[in-house]
């Protein structure tokens, strides 16, 4: 009988799909590299989300591995090069959580533009600071979408529906103009940084995209820009972001991801009232989890059968 190890929580329907296909399933969350190295040899497949890392030592210890599956978009927590060397297919579910992440990003834009979390905390503290929380409309504002893959496209559609102007660029520093739908403008990264009122990132973390947005890029931006990162921690330089927030160059930021997760309690960004933070919940919707779980399970069954 084939065996699959599930390292991060998935929808119960995913387990049912695997079990109904005659595959034995073990669910073990929170495994670190030494734990995985010691047990991975017993499994034909492994399923992870974003928390568990499938490193070279883990893959080399997986003598029976026939598939590595990532429920979600990116593959930065899997040593894809090592898997390729060993002939082990790596699969993921890039479509499944796109709507969930896009909706969170739009929600975070509203949260920053209208200071919703700070206003909520204020009134719950017994205050009535109506004049303090002067916000701004999204209508007519230019949103720059860095990374126009599935999530970026969902963002663009929603932003257009809000009456925003949409500017997009591809996912690397050498952003080339790409074909876009009507009412969407493609440009290079520098132009996007200079012209956007709101900048939202939807790119994987790679060697090239690490600190894609740093001190130099913040200097190019409009004063009072809003930054949204629901992509990966590390694509925005957190130190440079903090300094830009302190100087007023950046009006506010919303972060669903951090360079170190969970972030340290003394992370200075968490002390700022104009920063909205969420604990990497982009794909955490009932619908998103269902799609991710069922799609990743179907992929694993296909590879093992």
C-alpha positions in Angstrom: 0.0 0.0 0.0 1.2 3.5 -0.9 1.7 5.9 2.0 1.5 9.7 2.1 2.6 12.0 4.9 0.6 15.2 5.3 2.8 17.7 7.2 0.5 20.8 7.3 -3.2 20.9 8.0 -5.5 20.3 4.9 -9.2 20.0 4.5 -10.7 16.7 5.7 -11.9 16.1 2.2 -8.3 15.8 1.0 -7.7 13.0 3.4 -10.9 11.3 2.2 -9.8 11.5 -1.4 -6.4 9.8 -0.6 -8.0 7.1 1.6 -10.7 6.3 -0.9 -7.9 5.8 -3.5 -6.4 3.1 -1.2 -3.6 5.3 0.1 -2.6 5.2 3.7 -2.4 8.7 5.2 -0.5 10.0 8.3 -1.0 13.5 9.4 2.0 14.9 11.4 2.1 18.7 11.8 5.0 20.8 13.1 7.8 18.4 11.9 11.3 20.0 11.7 14.0 18.8 9.4 15.5 16.2 11.7 12.0 14.7 12.3 11.3 14.6 8.6 14.7 13.0 7.8 14.0 10.3 10.3 10.5 9.4 9.0 10.3 10.4 5.3 11.8 7.1 4.2 8.5 5.3 5.0 6.5 7.4 2.5 5.7 7.4 -1.2 4.4 11.0 -1.1 4.5 14.1 1.1 2.0 17.0 1.2 3.0 20.4 2.7 1.5 23.9 2.8 3.7 26.9 3.5 5.0 26.0 7.0 7.0 22.8 6.4 10.2 22.9 4.5 11.2 20.0 2.3 15.0 20.5 2.1 17.7 18.5 0.4 18.4 16.3 3.4 14.7 15.4 3.6 14.5 14.6 -0.1 17.7 12.5 0.0 16.3 10.5 2.9 13.0 9.9 1.0 14.1 6.8 -0.7 10.5 5.9 -1.6 9.3 9.4 -2.6 7.4 9.5 -5.9 5.8 12.9 -5.4 6.2 16.1 -3.4 3.0 18.2 -3.3 2.6 21.8 -2.1 -0.9 22.9 -1.4 -0.7 26.5 -2.6 1.0 28.8 -5.0 4.8 29.1 -4.3 7.4 26.4 -4.1 10.0 28.3 -2.1 9.8 25.9 0.8 10.8 23.0 -1.4 14.2 22.3 -2.8 12.9 21.8 -6.3 16.4 21.4 -7.8 17.2 18.5 -5.5 13.8 16.9 -6.3 14.5 17.3 -10.0 18.0 15.6 -9.6 16.3 12.6 -8.1 13.5 12.5 -10.6 10.7 13.3 -8.1 7.9 15.4 -9.5 6.9 18.5 -7.5 3.3 19.6 -7.9 1.3 22.5 -6.5 -2.2 24.1 -6.7 -1.6 27.6 -8.1 -5.3 28.3 -8.9 -6.9 27.1 -5.7 -6.3 30.0 -3.3 -6.0 32.9 -5.8 -9.4 34.4 -4.9 -8.9 34.1 -1.2 -5.5 35.9 -1.3 -6.9 38.6 -3.7 -9.8 39.3 -1.4 -7.6 39.6 1.6 -5.3 42.0 -0.2 -8.3 44.2 -1.2 -9.5 44.1 2.4 -6.1 45.2 3.7 -6.1 48.1 1.2 -9.4 49.3 2.7 -8.0 48.7 6.2 -5.0 50.9 5.7 -6.8 53.6 3.6 -9.5 54.0 6.2 -7.4 53.1 9.3 -10.0 50.6 10.3 -8.0 48.5 12.8 -6.7 51.6 14.6 -10.2 53.2 14.7 -11.6 49.9 16.0 -9.0 49.7 18.8 -9.6 53.4 19.7 -13.3 53.1 20.1 -13.0 49.9 22.1 -10.6 51.7 24.4 -13.4 54.1 25.2 -12.3 56.9 22.9 -14.2 58.9 20.2 -11.4 60.2 17.9 -13.5 61.0 14.9 -11.1 63.7 13.5 -8.0 61.5 14.0 -9.0 58.9 11.5 -9.3 60.8 8.2 -9.0 58.3 5.4 -8.9 58.4 1.6 -11.1 56.9 -1.1 -9.8 54.2 -3.4 -11.8 55.6 -6.4 -9.5 57.1 -9.0 -6.3 56.0 -7.3 -3.6 54.2 -9.2 -2.8 50.7 -7.9 0.5 49.1 -9.0 0.3 45.3 -9.1 3.8 43.7 -9.0 3.3 40.2 -10.4 0.4 39.7 -12.7 -0.1 36.0 -12.4 -3.3 34.4 -11.1 -3.6 36.4 -7.9 -2.4 39.6 -9.5 -5.1 39.3 -12.2 -7.8 38.7 -9.5 -6.6 41.9 -7.7 -6.7 43.8 -11.0 -10.3 42.8 -11.7 -11.4 43.9 -8.3 -9.5 47.1 -8.4 -11.1 48.0 -11.7 -14.5 47.3 -10.2 -13.7 49.9 -7.5 -12.9 52.5 -10.1 -9.2 52.4 -9.6 -6.5 52.7 -12.3 -4.4 49.6 -12.6 -0.7 49.5 -13.5 1.0 46.1 -13.7 4.5 44.7 -14.2 6.0 41.3 -14.3 7.8 39.7 -11.4 11.5 40.6 -11.6 13.6 43.7 -11.5 13.9 43.5 -15.3 10.1 43.9 -15.7 9.2 43.9 -19.3 5.8 45.2 -20.6 3.3 42.4 -20.9 0.0 42.0 -22.8 -2.9 43.4 -20.7 -6.6 43.7 -20.8 -8.2 47.0 -21.7 -8.1 49.6 -18.8 -4.8 48.0 -17.5 -1.5 49.6 -18.2 1.8 47.5 -18.3 5.1 49.2 -17.4 8.5 48.5 -16.0 9.0 48.3 -12.2 10.6 51.7 -11.8 7.6 53.4 -13.6 5.2 51.5 -11.4 7.0 52.6 -8.2 7.0 56.2 -9.3 3.4 56.5 -10.3 1.4 54.3 -8.0 -0.7 55.4 -5.0 -0.9 51.9 -3.7 1.5 49.1 -4.4 0.7 45.4 -3.9 3.1 42.5 -4.3 2.1 39.1 -5.7 5.4 37.4 -6.6 7.3 34.3 -5.3 10.4 34.7 -3.2 13.4 33.9 -5.3 17.0 35.0 -5.2 16.2 37.8 -7.6 13.0 39.0 -5.8 14.5 39.0 -2.3 14.3 42.6 -1.1 12.9 43.6 -4.5 11.5 46.6 -2.6 14.2 48.3 -0.5 15.6 51.7 0.3 16.3 52.6 -3.3 12.8 51.6 -4.4 11.1 53.5 -1.6 13.0 56.6 -2.6 11.3 56.4 -6.0 7.8 56.2 -4.7 5.2 59.0 -4.2 5.0 60.4 -0.7 2.1 58.9 1.1 2.1 55.6 -0.8 0.4 52.5 0.7 2.3 49.1 0.6 0.5 45.7 0.7 2.4 42.4 0.9 0.4 39.2 0.7 3.1 37.5 -1.3 6.2 36.3 0.7 8.2 37.6 3.5 11.5 39.0 2.3 10.4 40.5 -1.0 10.1 43.7 0.9 13.0 44.8 3.1 11.4 45.2 6.5 14.1 47.6 7.8 13.7 49.9 4.8 9.9 49.7 5.1 10.1 50.7 8.8 12.2 53.7 7.9 9.9 54.7 5.1 6.9 54.5 7.4 8.7 56.6 10.1 9.6 59.3 7.6 6.1 59.5 6.1 7.2 58.4 2.7 4.9 55.4 3.1 1.6 56.4 4.6 0.7 52.9 5.8 1.4 49.2 5.1 -0.4 45.9 5.5 1.6 42.7 5.9 0.3 39.2 5.8 3.8 37.8 5.5 7.1 38.5 7.3 10.8 37.7 6.7 10.7 35.5 9.9 7.5 33.8 10.7 6.1 34.2 13.2 7.7 37.6 13.6 9.5 38.4 16.8 7.4 40.3 19.4 9.9 43.1 19.3 9.6 43.5 15.5 9.4 47.3 15.2 6.8 47.2 12.4 4.3 45.7 14.9 4.6 48.7 17.1 3.4 51.1 14.4 -0.3 52.2 14.3 -0.1 52.6 10.5 0.8 49.0 10.0 -1.9 46.4 9.7 -0.6 42.8 10.3 -2.2 39.4 9.8 -0.6 36.0 10.4 -0.2 34.6 6.9 -3.9 34.0 6.3 -4.1 34.8 2.6 -5.4 31.4 1.7 -7.2 30.8 5.0 -10.9 30.7 3.9 -13.2 27.7 4.0 -13.5 27.8 0.2 -9.8 28.3 -0.4 -8.9 25.5 2.0 -11.4 23.1 0.3 -10.0 23.8 -3.1 -6.4 23.6 -2.1 -6.9 20.3 -0.2 -9.0 18.5 -2.8 -6.8 19.6 -5.7 -3.5 18.7 -4.0 -4.9 15.3 -3.0 -6.1 14.6 -6.6 -2.6 15.5 -7.9 -1.0 13.1 -5.4 -3.4 10.2 -6.3 -2.7 10.8 -10.0 1.1 10.6 -9.4 1.0 7.5 -7.2 -1.6 5.6 -9.2 
